[in-house]
């Protein structure tokens, strides 16, 4: 093990959760940059809801705004823009309940 790696590992123990996430992102970026072949990522136990699918198409911000404009009125879009999405209340039904009702309706 190199001296640089030993130093980094010793300092990792003192980092808080947010700093560890930032470190993880930087390490993943460096791995992708330095990987000799395209890497396939598998995340077994991730608390994040974000799943990256290599080669998948990603909508641009303009495309997303255009899609939202087709579904919502300007007043609704203005209300959405002022909503804090990081602290939403729980929904009226769980995803399991919604899926169960959908299955019941289909059969």
C-alpha positions as CSV (number, residue, x, y, z in Angstrom):
1,X,0.0,0.0,0.0
2,X,1.4,3.4,-0.9
3,X,2.0,6.1,1.6
4,X,-0.5,8.4,-0.2
5,X,-3.2,5.7,0.2
6,X,-2.4,5.1,3.8
7,X,-2.7,8.8,4.5
8,X,-6.0,9.1,2.7
9,X,-7.5,6.0,4.4
10,X,-6.5,7.4,7.8
11,X,-8.3,10.7,7.1
12,X,-11.4,9.1,5.7
13,X,-12.4,7.9,9.2
14,X,-12.7,11.6,10.3
15,X,-15.1,12.6,7.5
16,X,-18.8,13.2,8.1
17,X,-21.5,11.6,5.9
18,X,-21.8,14.4,3.3
19,X,-18.0,14.6,2.9
20,X,-17.9,10.8,2.4
21,X,-20.5,11.1,-0.3
22,X,-18.5,13.8,-2.0
23,X,-15.4,11.7,-1.8
24,X,-17.3,8.7,-3.3
25,X,-18.4,10.8,-6.2
26,X,-14.8,12.0,-6.9
27,X,-13.5,8.4,-6.7
28,X,-16.2,7.2,-9.1
29,X,-15.3,10.1,-11.5
30,X,-11.6,9.2,-11.3
31,X,-12.3,5.5,-11.9
32,X,-14.4,6.3,-15.0
33,X,-11.7,8.6,-16.3
34,X,-8.9,6.2,-15.8
35,X,-10.7,2.9,-16.6
36,X,-9.1,1.2,-19.7
37,X,-12.5,-0.2,-20.8
38,X,-16.1,0.9,-20.2
39,X,-17.1,-0.1,-16.7
40,X,-20.4,-1.7,-15.8
41,X,-21.6,-0.4,-12.4
42,X,-23.5,-2.5,-10.0
43,X,-24.9,-1.1,-6.8
44,X,-26.1,-3.7,-4.4
45,X,-26.8,-1.6,-1.3
46,X,-27.3,2.0,-2.2
47,X,-29.4,4.5,-0.2
48,X,-29.6,6.7,-3.2
49,X,-32.6,6.5,-5.6
50,X,-30.4,7.5,-8.5
51,X,-29.5,4.6,-10.8
52,X,-27.1,5.3,-13.6
53,X,-27.6,3.1,-16.7
54,X,-24.6,3.3,-19.0
55,X,-25.6,4.4,-22.5
56,X,-29.1,5.4,-21.5
57,X,-30.5,8.6,-23.0
58,X,-30.8,11.5,-20.7
59,X,-33.3,14.3,-21.3
60,X,-31.9,17.8,-21.4
61,X,-33.3,20.5,-19.1
62,X,-35.0,22.1,-22.1
63,X,-36.7,18.8,-23.1
64,X,-37.9,18.2,-19.5
65,X,-39.3,21.7,-19.3
66,X,-41.1,21.2,-22.7
67,X,-42.7,17.9,-21.4
68,X,-43.8,19.6,-18.2
69,X,-45.3,22.5,-20.1
70,X,-47.5,20.1,-22.0
71,X,-48.9,18.6,-18.8
72,X,-49.2,21.6,-16.5
73,X,-50.6,25.1,-16.7
74,X,-48.2,28.1,-16.2
75,X,-49.8,28.6,-12.8
76,X,-49.1,25.0,-11.8
77,X,-45.5,25.2,-13.0
78,X,-45.0,28.4,-11.0
79,X,-46.3,26.6,-7.9
80,X,-44.1,23.6,-8.6
81,X,-41.0,25.9,-8.9
82,X,-41.6,27.3,-5.4
83,X,-42.1,23.9,-3.8
84,X,-39.3,22.4,-1.7
85,X,-39.0,18.9,-3.2
86,X,-36.5,17.8,-0.6
87,X,-39.1,17.7,2.2
88,X,-42.4,16.4,0.7
89,X,-45.0,14.9,3.0
90,X,-45.8,11.2,2.5
91,X,-48.4,10.3,-0.1
92,X,-51.9,9.2,0.5
93,X,-51.1,5.7,-0.6
94,X,-47.9,3.6,-0.7
95,X,-46.5,2.5,-4.0
96,X,-47.6,-1.1,-3.1
97,X,-51.2,0.0,-2.6
98,X,-51.2,1.9,-5.9
99,X,-49.8,-1.2,-7.7
100,X,-52.2,-3.6,-6.0
101,X,-55.2,-1.4,-7.0
102,X,-53.9,-1.2,-10.6
103,X,-53.6,-5.0,-10.7
104,X,-57.1,-5.4,-9.4
105,X,-58.4,-3.0,-12.0
106,X,-56.7,-5.0,-14.8
107,X,-58.2,-8.4,-13.8
